[in-house]
Amino acid sequence: MTVGLGSGSTATLIVRALGDRAADEGLRFIAVATSVATAGLAHGLRITLRELDDVEFLDLNLDGADEVDPQFRLTKGRGGALLREKLVASAARRRATVITPEKRVARLGESSPIPVEVSPIGLHHTERRLRELGPTKTALRLRADGTPFTTDGGNRIIDCWFPPVDDPARLDGLLGKIVGVFETGLFIGLCDVLIVGHEARAEIIENDTNRSPSS
Ligand code: A5P
């Protein structure tokens, strides 16, 4: 199988578990990482890695999320890997999202800002245009030392706090039309199965709305 490896603390646990199974049980797969950090972790665990363009498609993508709504739409990007995560998820035939229960929300934006990956050039102009879409607040994401956070692709992140979003697909379209915006943290139609980790069990919820009538 070809497997997409997400980014963040949940994805780290998944990659470690896959690494253990590869070492202990001889589980064989080729992986595509969604960030430099995940690639480094996978490499250390001797997981075979390929670049996204080296594979035609992925059989399965495994990733976390910041929020999931009842229509299996996601907010992602708290770790800043949203562009590569969306590219990899879009190339996968089956997308599994692994979360803890508190990440399930009625509407996206309830508990997380929507991260927007933007060009470092013309940042203030892009942020002004983002504000015209009605967030209560926007902020350029900073590192702990106060310097701007830079994504693996050399871009910046503007976090946008919107009131809980009624129509995430529409908002995603409006954000994506702004010059300077490369990608948003709204993931629509990119979750086929939700795996919710409870204290002592995993709850697996299939997204039946994502299936085409013929599948
Ligand atoms: C990385 O950019 C993010 O999209 C993460 O996948 C998301 O923030 C979930 O991260 P945690 O598993 O660390 O909560």
Residues whose N, C-alpha, C, O or C-beta is under 5 A from the ligand:
A	BS01	A5P	S7 G8 S9 T10 A11 G64 A65 D66 K76 G77 R78 G79 G80 A81 L82
